[in-house]
Amino acid sequence: MSLQPAELAFRWRISPRTLERWRWSKTEPAFLKIGGQVIYRLEDIEAFKKASIKPAVAMAVPYVGTEHRATP
C-alpha cells in the first residue's frame, strides 16, 4: 500500500509543501516517482518514523551534599 503526498501530509498534519521540501533536500522518508507521480510506500514511512524516534532525556537533578546545606 502507498500514500500520495497530500494523504501523508494530512496524516502527519504537515503541509504538502514540507514533504516537497524534504524531497528536494533528500530528507527522508524515501519516495518513488512513477510517471511523474510521487508515492510514499508504507514500509518507507514506518522506517522513517522509527529512525526519527529520539530517546527521552532525563533531567539532571543537582546534587546537594551535606556540605552545601544551610545550617538552621
N, CA, C and O atoms as a CHARMM CRD file, in Angstrom:
* protein
*
  288
    1    1 MET  N      0.83900  -1.17900   0.00000 PROA 1      0.00000
    2    1 MET  CA     0.00000   0.00000   0.00000 PROA 1      0.00000
    3    1 MET  C      0.88500   1.24300   0.00000 PROA 1      0.00000
    4    1 MET  O      2.02100   1.20600   0.47100 PROA 1      0.00000
    5    2 SER  N      0.36700   2.31500  -0.51900 PROA 2      0.00000
    6    2 SER  CA     1.14400   3.54800  -0.60100 PROA 2      0.00000
    7    2 SER  C      0.22200   4.75000  -0.40900 PROA 2      0.00000
    8    2 SER  O     -1.00300   4.63900  -0.46300 PROA 2      0.00000
    9    3 LEU  N      0.85300   5.89700  -0.18400 PROA 3      0.00000
   10    3 LEU  CA     0.11700   7.14200   0.02000 PROA 3      0.00000
   11    3 LEU  C      0.60400   8.20600  -0.95500 PROA 3      0.00000
   12    3 LEU  O      1.77700   8.23800  -1.32700 PROA 3      0.00000
   13    4 GLN  N     -0.30100   9.05800  -1.35400 PROA 4      0.00000
   14    4 GLN  CA     0.04100  10.23700  -2.13300 PROA 4      0.00000
   15    4 GLN  C      0.57500  11.29100  -1.17200 PROA 4      0.00000
   16    4 GLN  O      0.30300  11.20800   0.02500 PROA 4      0.00000
   17    5 PRO  N      1.32900  12.28700  -1.65800 PROA 5      0.00000
   18    5 PRO  CA     1.84600  13.32800  -0.76100 PROA 5      0.00000
   19    5 PRO  C      0.74700  14.03700   0.04700 PROA 5      0.00000
   20    5 PRO  O      0.93800  14.30400   1.23300 PROA 5      0.00000
   21    6 ALA  N     -0.36900  14.33700  -0.56300 PROA 6      0.00000
   22    6 ALA  CA    -1.44800  15.02100   0.16700 PROA 6      0.00000
   23    6 ALA  C     -2.00000  14.14200   1.28500 PROA 6      0.00000
   24    6 ALA  O     -2.36300  14.64600   2.34800 PROA 6      0.00000
   25    7 GLU  N     -2.06400  12.83200   1.05300 PROA 7      0.00000
   26    7 GLU  CA    -2.56300  11.91100   2.07800 PROA 7      0.00000
   27    7 GLU  C     -1.60300  11.81800   3.25400 PROA 7      0.00000
   28    7 GLU  O     -2.02400  11.82000   4.41100 PROA 7      0.00000
   29    8 LEU  N     -0.29900  11.73600   2.94900 PROA 8      0.00000
   30    8 LEU  CA     0.69700  11.66800   4.01800 PROA 8      0.00000
   31    8 LEU  C      0.74100  12.98200   4.79500 PROA 8      0.00000
   32    8 LEU  O      0.84000  12.97400   6.02200 PROA 8      0.00000
   33    9 ALA  N      0.66900  14.09300   4.09800 PROA 9      0.00000
   34    9 ALA  CA     0.66200  15.40100   4.76300 PROA 9      0.00000
   35    9 ALA  C     -0.54300  15.52000   5.69700 PROA 9      0.00000
   36    9 ALA  O     -0.41600  16.03300   6.80900 PROA 9      0.00000
   37   10 PHE  N     -1.69500  15.05600   5.25700 PROA 10     0.00000
   38   10 PHE  CA    -2.89500  15.09000   6.09400 PROA 10     0.00000
   39   10 PHE  C     -2.71400  14.19400   7.31500 PROA 10     0.00000
   40   10 PHE  O     -3.06800  14.57600   8.43000 PROA 10     0.00000
   41   11 ARG  N     -2.16700  13.01600   7.10200 PROA 11     0.00000
   42   11 ARG  CA    -1.96900  12.05500   8.20200 PROA 11     0.00000
   43   11 ARG  C     -1.01900  12.62000   9.25800 PROA 11     0.00000
   44   11 ARG  O     -1.25700  12.45700  10.45500 PROA 11     0.00000
   45   12 TRP  N      0.05100  13.28000   8.82700 PROA 12     0.00000
   46   12 TRP  CA     1.05100  13.81500   9.76000 PROA 12     0.00000
   47   12 TRP  C      0.75500  15.25100  10.17700 PROA 12     0.00000
   48   12 TRP  O      1.48400  15.82100  10.98900 PROA 12     0.00000
   49   13 ARG  N     -0.28300  15.82800   9.64200 PROA 13     0.00000
   50   13 ARG  CA    -0.66100  17.21600   9.94500 PROA 13     0.00000
   51   13 ARG  C      0.46600  18.20100   9.63400 PROA 13     0.00000
   52   13 ARG  O      0.80100  19.08200  10.42700 PROA 13     0.00000
   53   14 ILE  N      1.02800  18.01000   8.45200 PROA 14     0.00000
   54   14 ILE  CA     2.04600  18.93500   7.95300 PROA 14     0.00000
   55   14 ILE  C      1.60300  19.40800   6.57200 PROA 14     0.00000
   56   14 ILE  O      0.67100  18.86100   5.98300 PROA 14     0.00000
   57   15 SER  N      2.26600  20.40400   6.08100 PROA 15     0.00000
   58   15 SER  CA     1.95100  20.93700   4.76700 PROA 15     0.00000
   59   15 SER  C      2.50300  20.01100   3.66900 PROA 15     0.00000
   60   15 SER  O      3.58900  19.45300   3.82700 PROA 15     0.00000
   61   16 PRO  N      1.77100  19.84500   2.57100 PROA 16     0.00000
   62   16 PRO  CA     2.34000  19.10700   1.44100 PROA 16     0.00000
   63   16 PRO  C      3.63900  19.75300   0.95200 PROA 16     0.00000
   64   16 PRO  O      4.51300  19.07900   0.40700 PROA 16     0.00000
   65   17 ARG  N      3.74800  21.05500   1.15200 PROA 17     0.00000
   66   17 ARG  CA     4.97000  21.77700   0.76800 PROA 17     0.00000
   67   17 ARG  C      6.16200  21.30000   1.59300 PROA 17     0.00000
   68   17 ARG  O      7.28500  21.26200   1.09200 PROA 17     0.00000
   69   18 THR  N      5.92700  20.93700   2.85600 PROA 18     0.00000
   70   18 THR  CA     7.00600  20.40800   3.69500 PROA 18     0.00000
   71   18 THR  C      7.54400  19.11700   3.09500 PROA 18     0.00000
   72   18 THR  O      8.75800  18.92900   3.01500 PROA 18     0.00000
   73   19 LEU  N      6.66100  18.23500   2.67700 PROA 19     0.00000
   74   19 LEU  CA     7.10000  16.99800   2.03400 PROA 19     0.00000
   75   19 LEU  C      7.87700  17.29700   0.75400 PROA 19     0.00000
   76   19 LEU  O      8.87000  16.63500   0.45200 PROA 19     0.00000
   77   20 GLU  N      7.42300  18.28400   0.01700 PROA 20     0.00000
   78   20 GLU  CA     8.11800  18.67900  -1.21200 PROA 20     0.00000
   79   20 GLU  C      9.53300  19.17500  -0.90200 PROA 20     0.00000
   80   20 GLU  O     10.48400  18.82600  -1.60100 PROA 20     0.00000
   81   21 ARG  N      9.66500  19.98500   0.14200 PROA 21     0.00000
   82   21 ARG  CA    10.99900  20.47400   0.53800 PROA 21     0.00000
   83   21 ARG  C     11.88500  19.31300   0.96300 PROA 21     0.00000
   84   21 ARG  O     13.07000  19.27600   0.63100 PROA 21     0.00000
   85   22 TRP  N     11.31100  18.36200   1.69800 PROA 22     0.00000
   86   22 TRP  CA    12.08200  17.19500   2.12700 PROA 22     0.00000
   87   22 TRP  C     12.57100  16.39900   0.91500 PROA 22     0.00000
   88   22 TRP  O     13.68700  15.88000   0.92400 PROA 22     0.00000
   89   23 ARG  N     11.74100  16.30100  -0.12500 PROA 23     0.00000
   90   23 ARG  CA    12.17600  15.58500  -1.33000 PROA 23     0.00000
   91   23 ARG  C     13.32700  16.31600  -1.99600 PROA 23     0.00000
   92   23 ARG  O     14.28500  15.68500  -2.44000 PROA 23     0.00000
   93   24 TRP  N     13.24700  17.62700  -2.07000 PROA 24     0.00000
   94   24 TRP  CA    14.31300  18.41600  -2.68700 PROA 24     0.00000
   95   24 TRP  C     15.61200  18.31200  -1.91100 PROA 24     0.00000
   96   24 TRP  O     16.69100  18.25600  -2.49900 PROA 24     0.00000
   97   25 SER  N     15.50900  18.28400  -0.59600 PROA 25     0.00000
   98   25 SER  CA    16.72100  18.26200   0.23200 PROA 25     0.00000
   99   25 SER  C     17.20800  16.84500   0.51800 PROA 25     0.00000
  100   25 SER  O     18.14400  16.65000   1.29400 PROA 25     0.00000
  101   26 LYS  N     16.57200  15.85800  -0.10900 PROA 26     0.00000
  102   26 LYS  CA    16.93800  14.44800   0.03900 PROA 26     0.00000
  103   26 LYS  C     16.76600  13.96000   1.47400 PROA 26     0.00000
  104   26 LYS  O     17.48200  13.06600   1.92600 PROA 26     0.00000
  105   27 THR  N     15.80900  14.55500   2.18500 PROA 27     0.00000
  106   27 THR  CA    15.46400  14.12900   3.53200 PROA 27     0.00000
  107   27 THR  C     14.45600  12.99800   3.41700 PROA 27     0.00000
  108   27 THR  O     13.66300  12.95100   2.47600 PROA 27     0.00000
  109   28 GLU  N     14.49200  12.10500   4.36500 PROA 28     0.00000
  110   28 GLU  CA    13.52600  11.01300   4.37000 PROA 28     0.00000
  111   28 GLU  C     12.11900  11.58000   4.53700 PROA 28     0.00000
  112   28 GLU  O     12.02700  12.76300   4.86500 PROA 28     0.00000
  113   29 PRO  N     11.05000  10.88200   4.35300 PROA 29     0.00000
  114   29 PRO  CA    11.00000   9.47400   4.00700 PROA 29     0.00000
  115   29 PRO  C     11.28900   9.23900   2.52900 PROA 29     0.00000
  116   29 PRO  O     11.10500  10.12100   1.69000 PROA 29     0.00000
  117   30 ALA  N     11.74500   8.03100   2.23800 PROA 30     0.00000
  118   30 ALA  CA    12.01600   7.65700   0.85300 PROA 30     0.00000
  119   30 ALA  C     10.70600   7.68900   0.06600 PROA 30     0.00000
  120   30 ALA  O      9.62900   7.46900   0.62000 PROA 30     0.00000
  121   31 PHE  N     10.81500   7.96400  -1.21900 PROA 31     0.00000
  122   31 PHE  CA     9.62000   8.02700  -2.06000 PROA 31     0.00000
  123   31 PHE  C      9.92700   7.45300  -3.43000 PROA 31     0.00000
  124   31 PHE  O     11.08800   7.32500  -3.82000 PROA 31     0.00000
  125   32 LEU  N      8.89700   7.11700  -4.13700 PROA 32     0.00000
  126   32 LEU  CA     9.01300   6.66300  -5.51700 PROA 32     0.00000
  127   32 LEU  C      8.39400   7.70500  -6.41600 PROA 32     0.00000
  128   32 LEU  O      7.42800   8.36700  -6.03700 PROA 32     0.00000
  129   33 LYS  N      8.94200   7.85100  -7.59900 PROA 33     0.00000
  130   33 LYS  CA     8.35600   8.75100  -8.57500 PROA 33     0.00000
  131   33 LYS  C      8.08700   7.91400  -9.82600 PROA 33     0.00000
  132   33 LYS  O      9.00700   7.51400 -10.54000 PROA 33     0.00000
  133   34 ILE  N      6.82400   7.66800 -10.06300 PROA 34     0.00000
  134   34 ILE  CA     6.42100   6.82200 -11.18100 PROA 34     0.00000
  135   34 ILE  C      5.55000   7.64300 -12.11900 PROA 34     0.00000
  136   34 ILE  O      4.47300   8.10200 -11.74000 PROA 34     0.00000
  137   35 GLY  N      6.02300   7.82100 -13.33400 PROA 35     0.00000
  138   35 GLY  CA     5.25600   8.59400 -14.31200 PROA 35     0.00000
  139   35 GLY  C      4.97500  10.00700 -13.85300 PROA 35     0.00000
  140   35 GLY  O      3.91700  10.56200 -14.15200 PROA 35     0.00000
  141   36 GLY  N      5.92300  10.59800 -13.12200 PROA 36     0.00000
  142   36 GLY  CA     5.75600  11.96300 -12.63300 PROA 36     0.00000
  143   36 GLY  C      4.92500  12.06700 -11.36200 PROA 36     0.00000
  144   36 GLY  O      4.70600  13.16500 -10.85100 PROA 36     0.00000
  145   37 GLN  N      4.46400  10.93500 -10.85400 PROA 37     0.00000
  146   37 GLN  CA     3.64300  10.93500  -9.64500 PROA 37     0.00000
  147   37 GLN  C      4.47500  10.44800  -8.46100 PROA 37     0.00000
  148   37 GLN  O      5.12600   9.40600  -8.54300 PROA 37     0.00000
  149   38 VAL  N      4.45500  11.20100  -7.36100 PROA 38     0.00000
  150   38 VAL  CA     5.20000  10.84900  -6.14800 PROA 38     0.00000
  151   38 VAL  C      4.34400   9.92600  -5.29600 PROA 38     0.00000
  152   38 VAL  O      3.15900  10.18000  -5.07800 PROA 38     0.00000
  153   39 ILE  N      4.95900   8.85300  -4.81700 PROA 39     0.00000
  154   39 ILE  CA     4.26800   7.87300  -3.99500 PROA 39     0.00000
  155   39 ILE  C      5.16100   7.52700  -2.80700 PROA 39     0.00000
  156   39 ILE  O      6.36700   7.33200  -2.95900 PROA 39     0.00000
  157   40 TYR  N      4.55200   7.45200  -1.61800 PROA 40     0.00000
  158   40 TYR  CA     5.25400   7.04200  -0.40700 PROA 40     0.00000
  159   40 TYR  C      4.76600   5.65100  -0.01900 PROA 40     0.00000
  160   40 TYR  O      3.57600   5.46000   0.23300 PROA 40     0.00000
  161   41 ARG  N      5.67800   4.67600   0.03200 PROA 41     0.00000
  162   41 ARG  CA     5.30600   3.32700   0.46100 PROA 41     0.00000
  163   41 ARG  C      5.18700   3.29600   1.97600 PROA 41     0.00000
  164   41 ARG  O      5.95400   3.95400   2.68000 PROA 41     0.00000
  165   42 LEU  N      4.22800   2.53300   2.47400 PROA 42     0.00000
  166   42 LEU  CA     4.01000   2.47100   3.92200 PROA 42     0.00000
  167   42 LEU  C      5.24200   1.96400   4.66700 PROA 42     0.00000
  168   42 LEU  O      5.54300   2.45300   5.75500 PROA 42     0.00000
  169   43 GLU  N      5.95600   0.99600   4.10500 PROA 43     0.00000
  170   43 GLU  CA     7.15700   0.49400   4.79000 PROA 43     0.00000
  171   43 GLU  C      8.23300   1.57300   4.89400 PROA 43     0.00000
  172   43 GLU  O      8.98600   1.59700   5.86700 PROA 43     0.00000
  173   44 ASP  N      8.31500   2.46300   3.90800 PROA 44     0.00000
  174   44 ASP  CA     9.27900   3.57100   3.97800 PROA 44     0.00000
  175   44 ASP  C      8.84500   4.60000   5.01600 PROA 44     0.00000
  176   44 ASP  O      9.67900   5.17800   5.71300 PROA 44     0.00000
  177   45 ILE  N      7.54000   4.82600   5.11600 PROA 45     0.00000
  178   45 ILE  CA     7.01800   5.76000   6.11900 PROA 45     0.00000
  179   45 ILE  C      7.29800   5.23000   7.52300 PROA 45     0.00000
  180   45 ILE  O      7.74200   5.97800   8.39400 PROA 45     0.00000
  181   46 GLU  N      7.03900   3.93200   7.74300 PROA 46     0.00000
  182   46 GLU  CA     7.29100   3.32400   9.05000 PROA 46     0.00000
  183   46 GLU  C      8.78400   3.35900   9.40200 PROA 46     0.00000
  184   46 GLU  O      9.14100   3.62300  10.55000 PROA 46     0.00000
  185   47 ALA  N      9.65500   3.09400   8.42500 PROA 47     0.00000
  186   47 ALA  CA    11.10000   3.13700   8.67000 PROA 47     0.00000
  187   47 ALA  C     11.53300   4.54800   9.05300 PROA 47     0.00000
  188   47 ALA  O     12.37300   4.72300   9.93500 PROA 47     0.00000
  189   48 PHE  N     10.96500   5.55100   8.39600 PROA 48     0.00000
  190   48 PHE  CA    11.28400   6.93900   8.71600 PROA 48     0.00000
  191   48 PHE  C     10.85100   7.27800  10.13800 PROA 48     0.00000
  192   48 PHE  O     11.58900   7.93000  10.87600 PROA 48     0.00000
  193   49 LYS  N      9.65200   6.83600  10.52200 PROA 49     0.00000
  194   49 LYS  CA     9.16700   7.11200  11.87300 PROA 49     0.00000
  195   49 LYS  C     10.05300   6.44500  12.92000 PROA 49     0.00000
  196   49 LYS  O     10.37100   7.06000  13.93700 PROA 49     0.00000
  197   50 LYS  N     10.45400   5.20200  12.68600 PROA 50     0.00000
  198   50 LYS  CA    11.31600   4.50600  13.64300 PROA 50     0.00000
  199   50 LYS  C     12.67400   5.18800  13.76800 PROA 50     0.00000
  200   50 LYS  O     13.22000   5.30000  14.86500 PROA 50     0.00000
  201   51 ALA  N     13.21100   5.64000  12.64900 PROA 51     0.00000
  202   51 ALA  CA    14.51900   6.30400  12.66500 PROA 51     0.00000
  203   51 ALA  C     14.44200   7.67600  13.33200 PROA 51     0.00000
  204   51 ALA  O     15.45900   8.20900  13.77500 PROA 51     0.00000
  205   52 SER  N     13.24700   8.24600  13.40300 PROA 52     0.00000
  206   52 SER  CA    13.07500   9.59000  13.96600 PROA 52     0.00000
  207   52 SER  C     12.81800   9.58600  15.46300 PROA 52     0.00000
  208   52 SER  O     12.75300  10.65000  16.07800 PROA 52     0.00000
  209   53 ILE  N     12.67300   8.41800  16.05500 PROA 53     0.00000
  210   53 ILE  CA    12.40800   8.34400  17.49700 PROA 53     0.00000
  211   53 ILE  C     13.64400   8.80000  18.25300 PROA 53     0.00000
  212   53 ILE  O     14.74600   8.29800  18.03400 PROA 53     0.00000
  213   54 LYS  N     13.44500   9.74400  19.13200 PROA 54     0.00000
  214   54 LYS  CA    14.54100  10.26600  19.95200 PROA 54     0.00000
  215   54 LYS  C     14.40500   9.70300  21.35700 PROA 54     0.00000
  216   54 LYS  O     13.29400   9.61000  21.87800 PROA 54     0.00000
  217   55 PRO  N     15.52400   9.32400  21.98400 PROA 55     0.00000
  218   55 PRO  CA    15.43700   8.81300  23.35600 PROA 55     0.00000
  219   55 PRO  C     15.03100   9.92500  24.32000 PROA 55     0.00000
  220   55 PRO  O     15.34400  11.09800  24.11500 PROA 55     0.00000
  221   56 ALA  N     14.34200   9.53400  25.35000 PROA 56     0.00000
  222   56 ALA  CA    13.94000  10.50400  26.36800 PROA 56     0.00000
  223   56 ALA  C     15.18400  11.00100  27.09500 PROA 56     0.00000
  224   56 ALA  O     16.12500  10.24300  27.33000 PROA 56     0.00000
  225   57 VAL  N     15.17500  12.25300  27.43900 PROA 57     0.00000
  226   57 VAL  CA    16.30300  12.84700  28.14800 PROA 57     0.00000
  227   57 VAL  C     15.87200  13.08100  29.59100 PROA 57     0.00000
  228   57 VAL  O     14.91500  13.80700  29.86000 PROA 57     0.00000
  229   58 ALA  N     16.58500  12.46100  30.49800 PROA 58     0.00000
  230   58 ALA  CA    16.28000  12.65400  31.91400 PROA 58     0.00000
  231   58 ALA  C     16.83900  13.99900  32.35100 PROA 58     0.00000
  232   58 ALA  O     17.94600  14.38200  31.97200 PROA 58     0.00000
  233   59 MET  N     16.07000  14.69500  33.13800 PROA 59     0.00000
  234   59 MET  CA    16.53400  15.98200  33.65200 PROA 59     0.00000
  235   59 MET  C     17.49900  15.72200  34.79700 PROA 59     0.00000
  236   59 MET  O     17.22300  14.91900  35.68800 PROA 59     0.00000
  237   60 ALA  N     18.60500  16.39300  34.76300 PROA 60     0.00000
  238   60 ALA  CA    19.60300  16.24300  35.81600 PROA 60     0.00000
  239   60 ALA  C     19.15300  16.98700  37.06500 PROA 60     0.00000
  240   60 ALA  O     18.72900  18.14100  36.99400 PROA 60     0.00000
  241   61 VAL  N     19.24500  16.33200  38.18100 PROA 61     0.00000
  242   61 VAL  CA    18.92800  16.95000  39.46400 PROA 61     0.00000
  243   61 VAL  C     20.25500  17.25800  40.14100 PROA 61     0.00000
  244   61 VAL  O     21.06100  16.35400  40.36200 PROA 61     0.00000
  245   62 PRO  N     20.48900  18.51700  40.47000 PROA 62     0.00000
  246   62 PRO  CA    21.78300  18.85200  41.08100 PROA 62     0.00000
  247   62 PRO  C     21.94400  18.14300  42.42600 PROA 62     0.00000
  248   62 PRO  O     21.00400  18.03600  43.21400 PROA 62     0.00000
  249   63 TYR  N     23.13600  17.67700  42.65300 PROA 63     0.00000
  250   63 TYR  CA    23.45000  17.00500  43.91300 PROA 63     0.00000
  251   63 TYR  C     23.72700  18.06100  44.97200 PROA 63     0.00000
  252   63 TYR  O     24.53500  18.96800  44.76800 PROA 63     0.00000
  253   64 VAL  N     23.06500  17.93300  46.07600 PROA 64     0.00000
  254   64 VAL  CA    23.30400  18.83500  47.19200 PROA 64     0.00000
  255   64 VAL  C     23.76600  17.97100  48.33900 PROA 64     0.00000
  256   64 VAL  O     22.96100  17.32900  49.01500 PROA 64     0.00000
  257   65 GLY  N     25.06500  17.95800  48.55400 PROA 65     0.00000
  258   65 GLY  CA    25.62500  17.17600  49.64300 PROA 65     0.00000
  259   65 GLY  C     25.46100  17.90400  50.97500 PROA 65     0.00000
  260   65 GLY  O     24.98800  19.04000  51.01400 PROA 65     0.00000
  261   66 THR  N     25.84300  17.26200  52.03700 PROA 66     0.00000
  262   66 THR  CA    25.67100  17.85900  53.35100 PROA 66     0.00000
  263   66 THR  C     26.51900  19.10700  53.52200 PROA 66     0.00000
  264   66 THR  O     26.17200  19.97800  54.31900 PROA 66     0.00000
  265   67 GLU  N     27.62400  19.21500  52.79000 PROA 67     0.00000
  266   67 GLU  CA    28.48000  20.39000  52.94900 PROA 67     0.00000
  267   67 GLU  C     27.85200  21.64800  52.36200 PROA 67     0.00000
  268   67 GLU  O     28.29100  22.75600  52.66800 PROA 67     0.00000
  269   68 HSD  N     26.81300  21.48800  51.51000 PROA 68     0.00000
  270   68 HSD  CA    26.19500  22.64400  50.88600 PROA 68     0.00000
  271   68 HSD  C     24.86700  23.01000  51.50700 PROA 68     0.00000
  272   68 HSD  O     24.24500  23.98100  51.07800 PROA 68     0.00000
  273   69 ARG  N     24.41800  22.28600  52.47900 PROA 69     0.00000
  274   69 ARG  CA    23.13400  22.58800  53.10600 PROA 69     0.00000
  275   69 ARG  C     23.28700  23.76500  54.06900 PROA 69     0.00000
  276   69 ARG  O     24.30400  23.93900  54.73900 PROA 69     0.00000
  277   70 ALA  N     22.24700  24.54200  54.09700 PROA 70     0.00000
  278   70 ALA  CA    22.25000  25.68000  55.02700 PROA 70     0.00000
  279   70 ALA  C     22.00900  25.15100  56.44600 PROA 70     0.00000
  280   70 ALA  O     21.20600  24.24100  56.65300 PROA 70     0.00000
  281   71 THR  N     22.69300  25.71700  57.38700 PROA 71     0.00000
  282   71 THR  CA    22.50100  25.30500  58.77100 PROA 71     0.00000
  283   71 THR  C     21.40600  26.15000  59.40700 PROA 71     0.00000
  284   71 THR  O     21.34800  27.35900  59.18700 PROA 71     0.00000
  285   72 PRO  N     20.54200  25.52500  60.18900 PROA 72     0.00000
  286   72 PRO  CA    19.44500  26.28500  60.80700 PROA 72     0.00000
  287   72 PRO  C     19.89500  27.17900  61.93600 PROA 72     0.00000
  288   72 PRO  O     19.07500  27.87100  62.54000 PROA 72     0.00000
